[in-house]
Amino acid sequence: MEQLNTTETNTAKEIKKKSIYSLQLNELRNWLSENGEKPFRAEQIFEWLYKKRITSFEDMSNVGKALRDKLANHFDLTTLKTAIQQTSSDGTIKFLFELHDGYSIETVLMRHDYGNSVCVTTQVGCRIGCTFCASTLGGLKRHLEAGEIVAQVVKVQQTLDETDERVNSVVIMGIGEPFDNYDNMLSFLKIINHEKALNIGARHITVSTSGIVPKIYQFADENTQINFAISLHAPNTELRSRLMPINKAYKLDDLMDAVRYYIDKTGRRISFEYGLFGGVNDSVEHAEELAVLLKGLKCHVNLIPVNYVPERDYVRTPRDKIFAFEKTLKNLGINVTIRREQGSDIAAACGQLRAKERKEETR
Ligand code: SAH
């Protein structure tokens, strides 16, 4: 029986085609040359994928039938299936997409004064185990390939095409730890940034990590202009370890060293996300300790009032305490904003929709 199952899994893997959205332009050129085709076709194909945003290889009208068939035999274009699409009263749209193997992921479109922002998922589940987060319920099922991340932005753009709007910015803050799927995440960044693809400027892309220290050094060395955020959530290492087990592997001091390296190397400002968990990390003393930790750093703090997760028992910080926390930081010279909540009526916070709709995946 065991044997049979293994064989079946292997076969399933062989049948699964690579997403065409996983290819960089030069990779597509190479593939075309290796398959006896003209490399310049790559530009045409990119145009169909990212500018005209077709949904079938058959629609590539200036690409000959033989090549269209070849592409269809090798690559997958229908990488994601929309299982659920919900619109919130504030215009936020939440998508639950189904993957080829039946797993599901979430993508969120947020409407801001400064444009449309898409929050993408990088993994099915997560293995970081933050004690307050819904995405980590059920652990990590698998990494997403680059094209499965790219396709999320394409799908949202296709929805916006109906109203002649465009995706203005992308945040990698959905389900999963992007630095735990580093190569695919980087590949995704390059594709959406490419002018012949979605052409989303680096300064309009934000990546957030829970603090995988060696990858922060690696990311600093990539020298991109991408906005970088760290999920901090605590002003000292003891409290951080209680909230985020990753702090046991990469301690706060080491994290701050990596942050300083990043700022020195790139000259860019860093954002710190700080979730306010009622009675846990939200006192004025915590704010003072945080100000000392961040003193002199080129940074900005984003305060996130906790999103209620039924499986977790954190409670909201009262409004007056949120403002007191913000004021303390401001008075001590730290740049700070309170994150505006969006789409709460449709469970738009990370991992919530999937946890609700796909209980079997998150147990
Ligand atoms: N894994 C990456 C990307 C997720 S970004 C990271 O940890 O940075 C999503 C942000 O929301 C992170 O800062 C995360 O810590 C935070 N978050 C997760 N669950 C939350 C909750 N219930 N309330 C408030 N913030 C939460």
Residues whose N, C-alpha, C, O or C-beta is under 5 A from the ligand:
A	BS01	SAH	F132 C133 A134 I172 M173 G174 G176 E177 P178 S208 T209 S210 S231 E273 G275 I304 P305 V306 N307 V309
